[in-house]
Amino acid sequence: MIINPNLPQIWTPKLLTPALWYSANGASNFTLLAANKISQWLDISGNARHLNQATGGNQPTYNAIGFNSVMPCVQMASGNFMVGPSFTTSASNPFPNAAFIAAVIQKTGTNNTNEAAPIQLYNGGNPCPISYSNVTMGVGTGAAATNFTVSDVRLMTSGTILEYGASNAPAEVQFLNGNQILNATTAANYLSLYRTVTVGLAYNSGGSLRFTGNLMEILAFPAIPSALNRQKIEGYLAWGWNLTANLSAGHPYKNTPPLI
């Protein structure tokens, strides 16, 4: 296929240089074992920060038509989780000043005790700098952590564009299908006492966070984006996963996808 460079091109998150990018759109994004069990979910950001799971009983499943019976997804059972890289020095941490996660998810099945948003960043058994399960997003670590009330993951039973993040500005934000739910500026310490971090998919090191449902796409950025860029992310995800009906009538990408 020949692409005419003189015509508008579809905008993609690559233009914002994501730190992590996991997409279920294609079996080539995974290392698949028997019965489509996933041992590795490849990071397509170009940073090679892949998610891994070597234990068969904990591996999620790739389903080429699992989302709304027509689109691919990663199906997470209650015992499934994956672990990404650990950044053992502050210099190697790709989220030194902020973390912003955007994802398309669908909650299905029985609830876990702590039904988790997809990406958790942790140090030891503590959130560092951000964790999110049920209706609580925690920012900071240990005694320095502050909790915020956010949208309930357990109620996201249709395809949902979920975004959440924190920075050391400090600012804590959450959006649901492009609508702002949380906008807090408090003394919550994003950096806390630690500058090292491990990436977990529905997991922290204590193993207390789980997600039962479908995951379609996950992006993570080292800064909270501007409103304009955030709306481009939402438009990209909505058009990519047939979720434009979720966007409000006033959203700039309700009727047309974001273009370059």
SVG drawing of the C-alpha trace seen along z (x, -y; Angstrom):
<svg xmlns="http://www.w3.org/2000/svg" viewBox="-23 -22 44 48">
<polyline fill="none" stroke="black" stroke-width="0.4" points="0.0,0.0 1.3,-3.5 0.7,-6.2 0.4,-9.7 2.4,-11.9 0.4,-14.9 -2.8,-13.6 -3.6,-13.8 -2.2,-10.8 -3.8,-9.2 -2.2,-10.5 -0.6,-7.8 0.7,-7.9 4.2,-7.4 4.4,-11.1 4.3,-11.6 7.1,-9.1 5.4,-6.7 7.5,-5.0 5.4,-1.8 3.0,-0.7 1.1,2.7 -1.5,3.5 -3.6,6.6 -4.1,5.7 -2.4,8.7 -0.9,12.0 2.6,10.7 2.6,8.5 2.9,11.6 4.9,14.7 2.2,17.3 2.2,20.8 -0.3,23.6 -3.9,22.6 -2.8,19.0 -1.4,18.5 0.8,15.4 4.4,15.7 5.4,12.2 3.5,9.1 5.8,7.0 6.3,3.3 5.8,1.6 7.1,-1.8 10.5,-0.9 11.9,-0.7 11.7,3.1 10.1,2.9 8.2,6.2 5.8,7.8 6.6,11.4 5.0,14.4 6.8,17.7 4.3,19.6 1.5,21.3 -1.2,20.8 -0.6,17.1 -0.5,16.5 -3.3,14.5 -4.9,15.6 -4.9,14.0 -8.3,14.1 -8.5,12.8 -12.2,12.0 -12.6,11.7 -13.6,8.0 -17.2,7.6 -16.9,10.8 -15.0,9.1 -11.8,7.5 -8.7,9.0 -7.9,8.7 -5.9,10.1 -8.2,12.0 -7.2,11.9 -8.5,14.5 -8.4,13.8 -4.9,15.4 -3.3,13.8 -0.7,11.1 2.5,10.1 5.6,8.3 7.7,5.8 11.2,4.4 12.5,3.1 14.5,-0.2 17.0,0.1 18.4,-3.4 16.8,-6.8 18.7,-7.5 17.1,-4.4 13.5,-5.1 11.5,-6.2 9.0,-7.9 11.2,-10.2 8.7,-13.1 5.3,-11.7 3.4,-8.8 0.3,-8.9 -1.5,-5.7 -4.1,-5.4 -5.9,-2.1 -8.9,-0.4 -10.3,2.1 -13.4,4.2 -14.2,5.7 -15.8,9.2 -16.3,12.0 -16.2,12.2 -14.5,9.4 -11.1,9.9 -10.7,8.4 -8.7,5.6 -9.8,5.2 -6.9,3.4 -6.4,0.8 -3.9,2.4 -0.6,0.8 0.8,0.5 4.2,-1.0 5.6,0.3 8.7,0.6 8.8,3.5 5.3,4.0 4.5,0.4 3.0,-1.7 5.7,-3.8 4.7,-6.1 1.2,-5.1 -1.3,-2.2 -5.0,-2.0 -7.6,0.7 -11.3,0.7 -12.1,-3.0 -8.8,-4.1 -5.7,-5.5 -2.7,-5.7 0.2,-8.1 3.5,-8.0 4.9,-5.2 4.1,-3.9 3.4,-6.7 4.0,-9.3 1.2,-7.9 -2.1,-9.7 -5.2,-8.0 -7.8,-9.5 -11.3,-8.3 -11.6,-7.6 -13.9,-5.6 -14.7,-2.1 -12.8,0.4 -15.4,3.1 -18.1,1.1 -16.2,0.7 -18.1,3.7 -18.2,2.2 -15.2,1.1 -13.8,-1.9 -11.1,-4.4 -9.4,-4.8 -6.7,-7.3 -4.9,-8.1 -1.7,-9.7 0.3,-11.6 3.2,-14.1 5.4,-15.7 3.9,-19.1 2.0,-17.8 -1.2,-16.9 -3.3,-13.8 -5.7,-13.2 -8.2,-10.6 -10.4,-10.5 -13.1,-8.2 -14.0,-8.1 -12.5,-11.6 -14.4,-13.1 -12.4,-14.3 -13.1,-12.5 -10.2,-13.6 -8.2,-16.8 -6.3,-17.2 -3.4,-19.3 -2.3,-18.2 0.8,-17.5 0.8,-13.9 4.4,-13.0 4.7,-11.2 8.4,-10.7 8.2,-9.7 11.3,-8.1 12.1,-5.8 13.4,-6.5 13.3,-2.8 10.2,-1.2 8.9,2.0 6.1,2.3 3.3,4.7 0.3,5.7 -2.6,6.0 0.1,6.8 2.2,5.4 5.0,7.3 2.6,8.4 0.4,10.0 -2.7,8.3 -3.8,6.6 -5.6,8.5 -7.9,7.8 -10.5,10.1 -11.5,9.0 -10.2,7.9 -7.3,5.6 -7.1,4.1 -4.4,1.4 -2.2,-0.3 0.0,-3.3 2.2,-5.0 3.9,-8.4 6.5,-10.1 4.4,-13.3 0.7,-14.2 -0.1,-15.4 -1.7,-18.7 -5.4,-18.7 -4.8,-18.7 -2.5,-15.7 -4.7,-13.8 -7.7,-14.3 -5.6,-13.0 -4.8,-9.8 -8.6,-9.4 -9.5,-9.9 -6.8,-7.4 -8.1,-4.8 -11.8,-5.4 -11.4,-5.1 -9.0,-2.1 -11.4,-0.1 -14.8,-1.3 -15.6,-3.3 -16.4,-6.7 -19.9,-6.4 -18.2,-6.7 -16.9,-10.2 -19.0,-13.2 -20.7,-15.2 -18.2,-18.0 -15.1,-15.9 -12.9,-17.1 -12.5,-13.5 -16.1,-12.3 -16.8,-12.4 -13.3,-12.3 -10.1,-10.6 -7.0,-12.7 -4.9,-13.5 -1.3,-14.7"/>
</svg>
